[in-house]
Amino acid sequence: MLVIEKEALAATWACERFNDYVMGLNFTLETDHKPLVPLFGTKELHKMPPRIQRFRLRLMRYNPKVVHVSGKDQITADALSRAPVADPDDSDLDLIENVAALARQTVSILPATTRKLQEIRDSQKADEELHQVREYCTIGWPVYMPENPLFKQYWLNREHLTIIDDLLLFDDRLVIPRCLRLDILGRLHEGHLGITKCRALARTSVWWPYIASEVEEMVNKCTTCAIHRPEKKEPLLPSSFPERPWERVGMDFLTLHGKVYLSIVDYYSRWVETKLLKSESSAETINQIKSVFAVHGIPDVVVSDNGPQFSSNEFTSFAASYGFTHVTSSPKYPQSNGEAERAVQTVKLLFKNKNKDPYLALLMYRSTPLQNGLSPSELLMGRKLKTLVPVLPNTLKPQTPDHDSVKAKETASKEKQRQTFDRRHAAKDLPSLQPGDSVWIRDMKRSGEVVAKATSPRSYIIRTEKGTIRRNRSAMVSTPADGNNQLSTPKASQTPQQSTPDAQPTSPAVLRSSLPQPSLTPNPGSAPCTRSGRLVVKPNRLDL
């Protein structure tokens, strides 16, 4: 009997011993065992270990206020108070019947059919691991933890384990043998709920060692859950601020009022150039880009999406002849070319009213100060532009902006933007993928295999049935390689804390020889036993 059970028995015996004095009264029950305070005070009956339930049930006819008093402050009991008890009276027999009724009720409310309960009962008896646990529950647990690691979790939770109606229970939950665990995991995850929901469902009905980690592994290996899992945001990666104007530019197309425009934005000054295209061919696109480069010069880096105009051989030859580096963003991930996408939204806003002069609106944008206090024209050309707004002539004279001050303000602004984004979206880094990993591509709704990591951040080369593609990490979901929900098998050298949940059982002969055997063997024919099969051992009392 565990210490807490002995303390519960002592408190119960004390109330029953002074039944004539405390029945029907509010009284204080002092104990030096603090865990008894919530057990006998506030904890619900069905959430208690079955053995403690019986003591609590016997105390339900009283109304004690359980308080903790340190052992040093307790009054020492005299020898005469430990005299042997007399034979049980009728009230004791009634209590025994009430406890038995509670046990029968516990089995009757289990969420399983009679046939399923019998299947679990037979499987528990056939399971070598649970067979030994049942013996421990019947005869008594060893004082020290068994050396066999299989029984560590059983020993640590021994106060919750009991046998009722020949069923091994963990409180009011069924202890599932190893041969049925995979089936139970499948039933728990039938509705493809998340880890928290599946664990909560398991806590209402079943238990076995490391069930929480097995449920987590089952959900993580579920292909259906992986495919339909909501997309998670990764921390924002702001682009670095260039060292000079027109060093890095972004390009994109926009369609407005039935016409196609080419938008070019400078990463340094946010200066936007907009060109109307006569056609959407690569040749027309290149000619318009050349006209812009003739005014502002050739940039070092050009960032664009993967449109056909930018991925053609003509554009590749154009980039080589003009000597700039062409960088493409991740397909289906416009956030990687955020500057160009934002410039497109700005142009659409300026050009949305076709009854007004769009170029006058573009002039006003180029003359409006940014968050750093300078306008795009000042950052790009070192001077303010003359607009319809009256200004002093002296303010239109060229002035070189302070690059260090501008860079510091832009860097601080980008950092603030990053923190806001990460906090708003609870952004976290997604696990990196390795060559050979199986993934599900969201936009294509197709599975693929990781070939290698691309040069751009968080991008991977993926092999699919339709060929090789490039995708950002957020556009993919890692899926089990085998496409099923089978749990892995741990190595024999792993400890229980490190082992994976679906560990294979040791052969019966080896397991039986390694189990710590109890010193007593119950024999119902020669010794008295309780209804559940527990051997009744008479206590040694002080006989004066």
Secondary structure, 3 states (H helix, E strand, C coil): CCHHHHHHHHHHHHHHHCHHHHCCCEEEEEECCCCHHHHHHCCCHHHCCHHHHHHHHHHCCCEEEEEECCHHHCCCCCHHHHCCCCCCCHHHHHHHHHHHHHHHHHHHCCCCCHHHHHHHHHHHHHCHHHHHHHHHHHHCCCCCCCCCHHHHHHHHCHHHEEEECCEEEECCEEECCHHHHHHHHHHHCCCCCCHHHHHHHHHCCEECCCHHHHHHHHHHCCHHHHHHCCCCCCCCCCCCCCCCCCCEEEEEEEEECCEEEEEEEECCCCCEEEEECCCCCHHHHHHHHHHHHHHHCCCCEEEECCCCCCCCHHHHHHHHHHCCEEEECCCCCHHHHHHHHHHHHHHHHHHCCCCCCHHHHHHHHHHCCCCCCCCHHHHHHCCCCCCCCCCCHHHHCCCCCCHHHHHHHHHHHHHHHHHHHHHHHCCCCCCCCCCCCEEEECCCCEEEEEEEECCCCCEEEEEECCEEEEEEHHHEEECCCCCCCCCCCCCCCCCCCCCCCCCCCCCHHHHHHHCCCCCCCCCCCCCCECCCCCECCCCCCCCC
